[in-house]
Amino acid sequence: MPRPTVARIHLDAIRHNYRLACGLAGQAQAMAVIKADGYGHGIGPVASALAGEARRYAVACIEEATRIRAEGLSQPVVLLQGVHEAADLPTCNEQGFEPVIHSPRQLAWLKEKSEAAPRFWLKVNTGMNRLGFRPHELTSVVDQLANTGCQARLLGFVTHFACADHTEHPMTAEQTRLFEQATAPWPALMRSVGNSAAHFREGQTLFDWSRPGIMLYGGSPLESRTGLDLGLMPAMTLEAPLIATRILQPGESVGYGATWTAEHQTRMGMVAIGYGDGYPRHAGTGTPAAINGQRVRLLGRVSMDMLAVDLTQAPAAGEGDTVELWGPTVSVDEVAMHAGTIGYELLTGVTARVPRIYQ
Ligand SMILES: *Cc1c(COP(=O)(O)O)cnc(C)c1O
């Protein structure tokens, strides 16, 4: 029997969350962001689960887009980082992949392959300062495209918010204003803004296409709110079996570094999951987990294949019982807060050792 440490993937939850994103997107349509293996949920099954509803997908790179085609799906797929060499452009054209062109180097590739250029987007840098052309450069970029005959393949413009997770942050409104102004000369082209967080921002326009990612999986895009608080359904339940229980006497410790020591007699259990499965090693004593719907807390350090929980709150728990590390009872966002990170990192970090079970 294989180790029953698994990630249960709830495809209905992903559909529910996608519909919620569409509802919040107002006039905009929502392209489903399924990069990084569908945020750890499995890009193929996630793409298929949304196939009846999503009119566009977005991924980081061409190999992710290829996995969507392997599911037999034909929707356009946006490549958020564009391509990494000129030779990929004709492939994009054949496959219906839409690279986001963000640099002079990528523009030069487009010129080189103008005969077989795919439909594409232009990235506008409105303040994130990772990728893209500055607003004042757009006119000259579009002129260059016209000279090479690629302009007809230009679908529109994309920008990305730096601070949308703080709903009150003034930078989002400023980026929106810069984007609107910079793209105004091309009213017939499409515009795309809006990670998940922007969907929860009162009065925020998402133009033609929003780009929800983390919210599709039930993770919170906002600081200090969990996905459950926002009405999202968790799409992953990470679970593992309780494989040993014991009673610690006062003064006894558990695990590497002996970082936690019992003050009172404490019944504890060992769970067959660790950082080798992607459970965060930085989740310390007090991080929540759940057994049979009852919340318990971690004790001591997380090992590669195991971690310890306090069974005081779950006296009926015994060997063979299933422990939820995150899911409907314990939000992945809560675990992330305890580990000093965000739900995104935990969901994308579940390793290949953990089978995904689709239900
Ligand atoms: C990943 C990504 C998104 C989705 O962001 P979430 O915060 O997961 O909703 C949207 N746009 C771009 C450009 C991205 O890279």
PDBQT file of the ligand as one rigid body, heavy atoms in Angstrom, charges set to zero:
ROOT
HETATM    1  C1  LIG A 401       0.871  35.047 -11.861  1.00  0.00    +0.000 C 
HETATM    2  C2  LIG A 401       0.318  36.223 -12.536  1.00  0.00    +0.000 A 
HETATM    3  C3  LIG A 401      -1.032  36.570 -12.370  1.00  0.00    +0.000 A 
HETATM    4  C4  LIG A 401      -1.935  35.884 -11.361  1.00  0.00    +0.000 C 
HETATM    5  O1  LIG A 401      -1.664  36.428 -10.071  1.00  0.00    +0.000 OA
HETATM    6  P1  LIG A 401      -2.455  35.942  -8.772  1.00  0.00    +0.000 P 
HETATM    7  O2  LIG A 401      -1.959  36.849  -7.699  1.00  0.00    +0.000 OA
HETATM    8  O3  LIG A 401      -2.070  34.526  -8.549  1.00  0.00    +0.000 OA
HETATM    9  O4  LIG A 401      -3.891  36.102  -9.054  1.00  0.00    +0.000 OA
HETATM   10  C5  LIG A 401      -1.529  37.604 -13.135  1.00  0.00    +0.000 A 
HETATM   11  N1  LIG A 401      -0.730  38.268 -14.002  1.00  0.00    +0.000 NA
HETATM   12  C6  LIG A 401       0.578  37.997 -14.159  1.00  0.00    +0.000 A 
HETATM   13  C7  LIG A 401       1.398  38.788 -15.104  1.00  0.00    +0.000 C 
HETATM   14  C8  LIG A 401       1.142  36.972 -13.416  1.00  0.00    +0.000 A 
HETATM   15  O5  LIG A 401       2.450  36.707 -13.560  1.00  0.00    +0.000 OA
ENDROOT
TORSDOF 0
